[in-house]
Amino acid sequence: MREAKVIIVVGGRGSGKTYLLESTLKKCETIVIELAHTDRWQGYEKIYFNEIASENFNYKKIANKSVVFEDATAYLSSNLAGKMKEILIFSKQLGSDIFIVFHSVNVIPPFMWYLFNAICLFTSSKPRQTATNKEYFDKILKAWANCKNGKKYHYEIIESGI
């Protein structure tokens, strides 16, 4: 049986993050978690942040599916608690592949650096080294430079080794 993965997708606005995810996941059973109702992700099942925060949220709704945390900067932070954090921590037990979308490496919460299997990096703001990303920082900086000098929608993958 295949192990579920946590993939962080990082890139500036218009860099191709959502395009890549939509085209990659179109044949998968996918749920998109959003903070607010948007016109993106037409044809995909959506869950809104306030539904997950509710006591009545049932994890079975996302089990064995691909789950996209769209524009996660808005609701995933270093003080994340409750059901949202549990989804990330127990994604393996749920059998759910998790894709977490950020606009910059610099806003990825510290705990995420211990959970991810890979980062898919598109062009974004220049990364800064922090105490929690320093193990990967050289790879991140190299990937960022490759993306910056690449063609439209160019991306690099950085694997965590976990």
PyMOL commands that set and color helices and strands:
alter all, ss='L'
color gray80, all
select helices_A, chain A and resi 17-25+49-53+59-61+72-74+82-89+91-94+105-107+110-114+137-148
alter helices_A, ss='H'
color red, helices_A
select strands_A, chain A and resi 6-10+30-34+45-48+66-69+97-102+118-121+156-159
alter strands_A, ss='S'
color yellow, strands_A
deselect
rebuild
show_as cartoon
